[in-house]
């Protein structure tokens, strides 16, 4: 009896089935057996049209592969940037710089005395704690480790000139003076600073109303 791409045979299992090659004991008493057949062929009980063992193995391998791929796709999770971390020789001191220069608020710390300060934007500490923006972490770096020259933190500010002035007053030095560049056809004001612990920062002012960079 034909059922879609399956051939349903009643009676004992035919001797052409090599169950031993699959590591299985051939069922002797079952009344039903299923065989994969080539779709679209009217095979009846003609074993010559049944898929061979090689085709069965290939089909099952394909099915298992697709199942595994679907499982991994389902198992993957959404992700987002949670925080950025900079190193410091003195975490509390550097945290004060970021509070003064960029308005970040301390919302938590690790250790006594603190070896890591957790900060976030907010009008008040309570607002910062309740906020959902990415956290800014300042952590004590290992002895002998020095910061590299790559900017690991990039700030979007509303007034580049005022931010650079506030950062300088708090102890930063200017690595690259403010200038204008084009990013994705968007005019962007940009400057590079070095914080009191040697970390290089990038500060950007986007056109009024823009909340992200343009990427065509």
N, C-alpha and C positions, 0 to 999 in steps of 0.2 A: 504494500500500500504506500502511495507517494504522499508526503506531507512537506510542501515547500521544497527546501534544499535537502531534506532528509528522506531516506528510504526506510520505511518501517516494515520489518519482516517478522512474521509470526512463525513460531516453531523453534527448533533447536538452533544453536549457533552454528553457522556453516564452518567447515574445517579450514576455509581459506584465511580465517582470522588468526593472526599471530599474536595472541595475548601475552605469550611468554616473553616476546621481545619488548613488551611494555612493563615487564616485571609484575604482571597480574595473573591470577589464576582464572582460567576460562570458566565462565559460569555455565553449568551444565543443565540446570533445572529451570532457568528463566524462560518465559514464553515470548519475551520481546527483545529485539536487538535493534540498535540504531546504527546506521552507516551514513556517512557523508557521501553525497553523490554530486556529480557535476550538475549545476543548476541548468534547467531547461531541457534535460534529457529524460526521455521516458524509458526508464531502465527496467521496470518490472522487477524480476528477481535475477536479472542477468548480472552475474558478478563481474563480468568484463568491463562494465561501466562504472563499477564502484571505484572510488579513489583508492589508490594503493597506499601501502604503509608509509612511504616517503611523503606523499601528499598530505596524509593525515597528520604526520609529525609537523610538517611545515605549517599547516593550518592552525594546529594547536599552539605552536610556538608564536605565530602571529597574533592569535587571540590573547595569549598570555602577555605579550609585549604591549598590545594596545591597552589591556587592563591595567598593567603596571604604570603606563604613561598617564592614564586617566587618574589613577590613584595619587600619583605624585602631584599632578595638577591640582587635584582636590585638596591635597594635604598642604600645599603652599599657603602662606599667610600674607595679608596685606602688611606693608611696612612704611615707615616714615622716619624722618630725621628727628630723633628725640633730644639730642644735646650735642654741643661741641665742647671739647676740653682743651685747655691750654696749660702748659707747665709753668711752674713758678718756683723760685728759690724760697720765697716767703708767700704762701697762699693768701693769708689774711691781708697782707700789705698790697698785693696785686689786685685783690678783690676791691679794695678801697679805690684804687685807680679807675677800675671799670665802672664803679658806682659814680665817681665824680665826672669822668669823661663821657660816659654813654648812658647814665641813668639807670643802670642795672641795680636790682635790689637783691640782697642776700635773703634766700628763703630757707636755707638749711646748711648744715656743715657736717663733715665727717671727722671724728677724732677730737680728743682734748689733750693738748691744744690742736686746733683744726689743721688737718692736712689737705682738706679739699673743701672749697666753698661752692655751694650751688646757688646760682643767681638766675633771675628772670626779669623781664620787663614788667612794669606795673607802676601806677601812680603812687601806690603805697606798698608796704611789705605784704599787707593782707591781700591787696589786689594781685600782686605778683604771685603769691602762693596759690590763689584761686585761678590764675591764668592758665592758658594752654599753649603758649608759645614755647619753642624749643628752649631747653635750659642751657645756661652758659656756666661751665665748670672751670674753676681755677684750682689746680692740684699741685701739690709739692712734687717737684721732679727729683729723680734720683741724683745723688751727688755725682758730679763729673759730666752730667748730660747737659749739652748746650742746645739752644733752639736753632733751627735751621732758617734759611732765608726765604722760605715759601710762606706766603700769607695763609694761615690756617683758619682765620676768622675774617669774614667780610661783612661789614655793616651797611645797611641801607639807612641813610639819614635824610632828613628833610632840608638841612642846611649844611652843606659841606664846610663852608668857611667857619661857621660857628662851632662845628664839631671839632675841626682841626685846632682851633684856638683853645677850646676847653681841654682837649687831650694834651696839648703842649703845656698848659697851665698845671695839669695834673702830673706831668712828668714824662710825657712821650716826646720823641724826637721825630722829625719829618724825614722820611726816606725818599719819597717822591712827592714833589709839590703838586698842589691841585692842578688838574688839566682837564680838557674835554676830549672825549673819544667817541667813536660811533660803535655801538654794539647792536647788531641786527637792524641797522638803520635808525636806531634810537640814540640821540645825543645824551651822553652820560658824563657827569663830572666825577672825577676819581682822584684819590690821593692814597699814598701809602705811609703808614706810621710804624714806629717801633715802640712798644710799651716799655715800662721801666725794667722789665725782666728779659728784654731782648726778643720778644715775640713780634713778628712782622704782621701788621694788620692792613686790610684794605678797606677804604671807606668810599661809598658811592652815593651820589645824589642823582636820582632819576628825574625825568621831566614831571612836572606837576600832574598829579592824578595817577601816575603809573605806579603799580605796586610790584611789578616784576620786570625782569629784563625781557627784551624781545628776541626771539629765536625763530627766524623765518624757516 
